[in-house]
Amino acid sequence: MKEQQRKFRLVDGLLIAMMVLPMLAAIILQVLTKPASEGVSITGARIFFSIPMPLMPLVITEAQVNTWLVMISITGLCLFLTHGIRENKRGFRQMAAEWIVEKLDGLVRDNMDPVFHSTYAPFIGAIMALSVFSSLMTLFGLFPPTSDVNVIAGWGILVFILITKNKLKAGVPNYLKGFTEPFALMLPMNIISEVATPVSMTFRHFGNVLSGSVISALVAWALSGASNALLGWLPGVLGDIPFLQIGIPAILSAYFDVFSGCIQAFIFAMLTMLYISSAYPGESIAAREQRKKREPAMAR
């Protein structure tokens, strides 16, 4: 029994390390590679190196590295919450995991067609978790992957592929016919509308997260200058302490980094569910099934 408990705690320790070490690695990497700068510095994701490829070099940026570190931490968290699940003995972690799954299932069930409930719940949960944890990286002074338009564009393209996949379930002719509805002259507008879906999702999420980071950085810089101008007359070391930066940036960070990041993840997930569910041609599929059932009867 003691041996089993020892193994259980060892696995728990490894899973906790799997959650924590990626964030520590990201902090260490930033400290070692980010050049020192004076004043406010608002830049995009730094480029670490590039890999030569046939068409164009594959650029490895800070956003890509941080995204992989976030995914490792999320995987460790999921394994930690589900480690040691038992049917007859529910612990705190198991109840937390069940609560998350129930809330996620309820969210998907309320906002998507029933045919998608069991299929897309894990995908929606993964998108929300990746978005939230990526935005929260700013609390550690790290570059959030959600501030890189390339990362969000990848999510938007993935959602666009799923939308198109569901539209094609009624057949290619029915899909192409949709571009000419309600009449043929709407073809250019329908094509633009189709392409605009992933573009709008991308820039909505990216713009809101990036604007919050920029505003927080500008306010912190302004408070530093104001503190130096108003309180720089204090003697000795006291004149160098940015007193006005104490507290106010933390409040702004609580809104822009925590609240706004969670809201944007929720909005992106809601739009994903809305677009995928509305793309499902349920009526066309039902009509096709009815025709298939009538054809044998007419043949007799």
C-alpha positions as CSV (number, residue, x, y, z in Angstrom):
1,M,0.0,0.0,0.0
2,K,2.8,2.4,0.9
3,E,4.6,1.5,-2.3
4,Q,1.5,2.4,-4.3
5,Q,1.1,5.7,-2.5
6,R,4.8,6.4,-3.2
7,K,4.3,5.7,-6.9
8,F,1.2,7.8,-7.0
9,R,2.9,10.8,-5.4
10,L,5.9,10.4,-7.7
11,V,3.6,10.6,-10.8
12,D,1.8,13.6,-9.2
13,G,5.2,15.3,-8.8
14,L,6.2,14.6,-12.4
15,L,2.8,16.0,-13.6
16,I,3.2,19.1,-11.5
17,A,6.7,19.5,-12.9
18,M,5.2,19.1,-16.4
19,M,2.9,22.1,-15.6
20,V,5.5,24.4,-14.0
21,L,8.7,23.7,-15.8
22,P,7.6,25.0,-19.3
23,M,6.7,28.4,-17.8
24,L,10.1,28.5,-16.0
25,A,11.8,27.5,-19.2
26,A,10.0,30.4,-21.0
27,I,11.0,32.9,-18.3
28,I,14.6,31.7,-18.5
29,L,14.7,31.8,-22.3
30,Q,13.4,35.4,-22.2
31,V,15.9,36.5,-19.6
32,L,18.8,35.0,-21.6
33,T,17.7,36.1,-25.1
34,K,15.8,39.4,-24.8
35,P,18.0,42.4,-25.2
36,A,17.9,45.2,-22.6
37,S,15.8,48.2,-23.6
38,E,15.2,51.6,-22.1
39,G,11.7,53.0,-21.7
40,V,8.7,51.5,-23.3
41,S,9.3,48.7,-25.8
42,I,6.4,47.3,-27.9
43,T,7.5,44.7,-30.4
44,G,6.2,41.6,-32.0
45,A,7.4,38.0,-31.4
46,R,11.2,37.7,-31.6
47,I,12.7,35.4,-34.2
48,F,15.0,32.7,-32.7
49,F,16.2,31.0,-35.8
50,S,15.0,29.8,-39.2
51,I,15.1,26.3,-40.9
52,P,15.8,26.3,-44.7
53,M,12.9,24.8,-46.6
54,P,12.3,24.2,-50.4
55,L,9.8,27.1,-50.8
56,M,10.7,29.4,-48.0
57,P,12.5,29.2,-44.6
58,L,10.6,28.0,-41.6
59,V,10.9,30.7,-39.1
60,I,10.8,29.7,-35.4
61,T,9.5,32.6,-33.3
62,E,8.9,33.4,-29.7
63,A,5.1,32.9,-30.3
64,Q,5.6,29.4,-31.6
65,V,7.9,28.4,-28.7
66,N,5.6,29.8,-26.1
67,T,2.6,28.1,-27.7
68,W,4.3,24.7,-27.4
69,L,5.2,25.4,-23.8
70,V,1.6,26.4,-23.0
71,M,0.4,23.1,-24.7
72,I,2.8,21.1,-22.6
73,S,1.5,22.8,-19.4
74,I,-2.1,22.3,-20.4
75,T,-1.4,18.6,-21.1
76,G,0.2,18.3,-17.7
77,L,-2.8,20.0,-16.0
78,C,-5.2,17.6,-17.7
79,L,-3.2,14.5,-16.7
80,F,-2.9,15.8,-13.2
81,L,-6.7,16.4,-12.8
82,T,-7.5,12.9,-14.2
83,H,-4.7,11.0,-12.4
84,G,-6.2,8.4,-10.1
85,I,-9.8,8.8,-11.1
86,R,-12.0,6.3,-9.4
87,E,-15.7,5.5,-9.7
88,N,-16.4,4.9,-6.0
89,K,-14.0,7.5,-4.4
90,R,-14.2,11.0,-5.7
91,G,-11.4,13.4,-4.7
92,F,-11.1,17.1,-5.2
93,R,-9.2,16.8,-8.5
94,Q,-11.8,14.4,-9.9
95,M,-14.6,16.7,-8.9
96,A,-12.8,19.6,-10.6
97,A,-12.3,17.6,-13.8
98,E,-15.9,16.5,-13.8
99,W,-17.1,20.0,-13.3
100,I,-15.0,21.3,-16.2
101,V,-16.3,18.5,-18.5
102,E,-19.9,19.1,-17.5
103,K,-19.7,22.8,-18.0
104,L,-18.0,22.4,-21.4
105,D,-20.5,19.8,-22.5
106,G,-23.4,22.1,-21.5
107,L,-21.8,25.0,-23.4
108,V,-21.5,23.0,-26.6
109,R,-24.9,21.3,-26.2
110,D,-26.6,24.7,-25.8
111,N,-24.9,26.4,-28.7
112,M,-24.4,23.7,-31.4
113,D,-26.5,21.2,-33.3
114,P,-27.0,17.9,-31.3
115,V,-25.1,16.1,-34.0
116,F,-21.9,17.9,-33.0
117,H,-22.2,17.6,-29.2
118,S,-19.8,14.7,-28.6
119,T,-17.6,15.5,-31.6
120,Y,-16.6,19.1,-31.0
121,A,-16.7,19.4,-27.2
122,P,-13.0,18.4,-26.9
123,F,-12.0,20.8,-29.7
124,I,-13.9,23.8,-28.2
125,G,-12.3,23.0,-24.8
126,A,-8.8,22.9,-26.3
127,I,-9.3,26.2,-28.1
128,M,-10.5,27.9,-25.0
129,A,-7.8,26.5,-22.8
130,L,-5.0,27.4,-25.3
131,S,-6.4,30.9,-25.7
132,V,-6.8,31.6,-22.0
133,F,-3.4,30.2,-20.9
134,S,-1.6,31.9,-23.8
135,S,-3.1,35.3,-22.9
136,L,-2.2,34.8,-19.2
137,M,1.5,34.5,-20.1
138,T,1.7,38.3,-19.9
139,L,1.3,38.0,-16.1
140,F,4.8,36.5,-16.1
141,G,6.2,39.1,-18.4
142,L,6.2,36.7,-21.3
143,F,5.1,37.3,-24.9
144,P,1.6,36.0,-25.2
145,P,1.1,33.9,-28.4
146,T,-2.4,35.4,-28.8
147,S,-0.6,38.7,-29.6
148,D,0.8,37.2,-32.8
149,V,-1.6,37.3,-35.7
150,N,0.0,34.3,-37.3
151,V,-1.0,32.1,-34.3
152,I,-4.6,33.3,-34.3
153,A,-4.7,33.0,-38.1
154,G,-3.8,29.3,-37.8
155,W,-6.8,28.8,-35.5
156,G,-9.0,30.8,-37.9
157,I,-7.9,28.6,-40.9
158,L,-8.6,25.4,-38.9
159,V,-12.1,26.7,-38.1
160,F,-12.6,27.6,-41.7
161,I,-11.6,24.0,-42.7
162,L,-14.1,22.6,-40.3
163,I,-16.8,24.9,-41.6
164,T,-16.1,23.9,-45.2
165,K,-16.0,20.2,-44.2
166,N,-19.5,20.5,-42.7
167,K,-20.9,22.4,-45.7
168,L,-19.6,19.6,-48.0
169,K,-21.5,16.9,-46.1
170,A,-24.5,17.7,-48.4
171,G,-22.4,17.2,-51.5
172,V,-20.1,19.4,-53.6
173,P,-23.0,20.5,-55.9
174,N,-25.0,21.7,-53.0
175,Y,-22.0,23.5,-51.6
176,L,-21.3,25.3,-54.8
177,K,-25.0,26.2,-55.2
178,G,-24.8,28.0,-51.9
179,F,-22.6,30.7,-53.4
180,T,-25.4,31.6,-55.9
181,E,-28.1,32.1,-53.2
182,P,-30.4,33.9,-53.1
183,F,-29.6,34.7,-56.7
184,A,-26.5,34.4,-59.0
185,L,-25.5,38.0,-58.8
186,M,-24.6,37.4,-55.1
187,L,-21.7,35.1,-56.1
188,P,-18.9,37.7,-55.5
189,M,-20.4,38.8,-52.2
190,N,-20.9,35.2,-51.0
191,I,-17.2,34.4,-51.9
192,I,-16.0,37.4,-49.9
193,S,-18.3,36.5,-47.0
194,E,-16.8,33.0,-47.0
195,V,-13.3,34.3,-46.8
196,A,-14.1,37.0,-44.3
197,T,-15.1,34.5,-41.7
198,P,-11.6,33.3,-40.6
199,V,-10.2,36.8,-41.3
200,S,-12.7,38.5,-38.9
201,M,-12.2,35.9,-36.2
202,T,-8.5,36.3,-36.5
203,F,-8.3,40.1,-36.2
204,R,-11.0,40.3,-33.6
205,H,-9.1,38.0,-31.2
206,F,-5.7,39.3,-32.1
207,G,-6.6,43.0,-32.0
208,N,-8.3,42.9,-28.6
209,V,-5.4,41.0,-26.9
210,L,-2.7,43.1,-28.5
211,S,-4.5,46.4,-27.7
212,G,-4.7,45.4,-24.1
213,S,-0.9,44.7,-23.9
214,V,-0.1,47.9,-25.7
215,I,-2.3,50.0,-23.4
216,S,-0.8,48.4,-20.3
217,A,2.7,49.1,-21.5
218,L,2.0,52.7,-22.4
219,V,0.2,53.4,-19.1
220,A,3.1,51.8,-17.1
221,W,5.6,54.0,-19.1
222,A,3.5,57.1,-18.5
223,L,3.3,56.4,-14.8
224,S,7.0,56.0,-14.6
225,G,7.6,59.4,-16.2
226,A,4.9,61.0,-14.0
227,S,6.4,59.6,-10.9
228,N,9.8,60.9,-11.8
229,A,8.4,64.4,-12.6
230,L,6.3,64.7,-9.5
231,L,8.3,62.8,-6.9
232,G,11.8,63.0,-8.3
233,W,12.7,65.7,-5.7
234,L,12.6,63.2,-2.9
235,P,16.1,62.7,-1.4
236,G,18.3,59.7,-2.2
237,V,16.9,56.5,-3.4
238,L,13.4,57.6,-2.8
239,G,13.5,59.9,-5.8
240,D,14.3,56.9,-8.1
241,I,11.4,54.7,-6.9
242,P,8.4,54.9,-9.4
243,F,5.8,55.1,-6.7
244,L,3.0,55.8,-9.2
245,Q,3.7,52.4,-10.8
246,I,2.7,50.6,-7.7
247,G,-0.8,49.1,-7.8
248,I,-2.2,50.9,-10.9
249,P,-0.5,48.6,-13.5
250,A,-1.6,45.6,-11.5
251,I,-5.2,46.7,-11.7
252,L,-4.9,47.2,-15.5
253,S,-3.2,43.9,-15.9
254,A,-6.1,42.2,-14.0
255,Y,-8.5,43.6,-16.6
256,F,-6.5,43.4,-19.9
257,D,-4.6,40.2,-19.2
258,V,-7.0,38.1,-17.1
259,F,-10.6,39.3,-17.7
260,S,-10.2,40.5,-21.3
261,G,-8.1,37.4,-22.2
262,C,-10.8,35.0,-20.8
263,I,-13.6,37.0,-22.5
264,Q,-11.8,36.9,-25.9
265,A,-11.3,33.1,-25.5
266,F,-15.0,32.7,-24.8
267,I,-16.0,34.8,-27.8
268,F,-13.7,32.9,-30.1
269,A,-15.1,29.6,-28.9
270,M,-18.7,30.9,-29.3
271,L,-18.1,32.1,-32.8
272,T,-16.4,28.8,-33.7
273,M,-19.5,26.9,-32.4
274,L,-21.9,29.3,-34.2
275,Y,-20.1,29.1,-37.6
276,I,-19.6,25.3,-37.5
277,S,-23.2,24.6,-36.4
278,S,-24.7,27.0,-38.9
279,A,-22.6,25.5,-41.7
280,Y,-24.2,22.0,-41.2
281,P,-26.7,21.6,-44.1
282,G,-29.2,19.6,-42.0
283,E,-32.2,20.3,-44.3
284,S,-30.3,19.4,-47.5
285,I,-29.0,16.1,-45.9
286,A,-32.5,15.2,-44.7
287,A,-34.0,15.9,-48.2
288,R,-31.3,13.7,-49.8
289,E,-32.0,10.9,-47.4
290,Q,-35.7,11.2,-48.2
291,R,-35.0,10.9,-51.9
292,K,-32.9,7.8,-51.3
293,K,-35.7,6.2,-49.5
294,R,-38.2,7.1,-52.2
295,E,-36.1,5.8,-55.1
296,P,-36.4,2.0,-54.2
297,A,-40.1,2.4,-53.7
298,M,-40.5,4.1,-57.1
299,A,-38.3,1.4,-58.7
300,R,-40.8,-1.3,-57.5
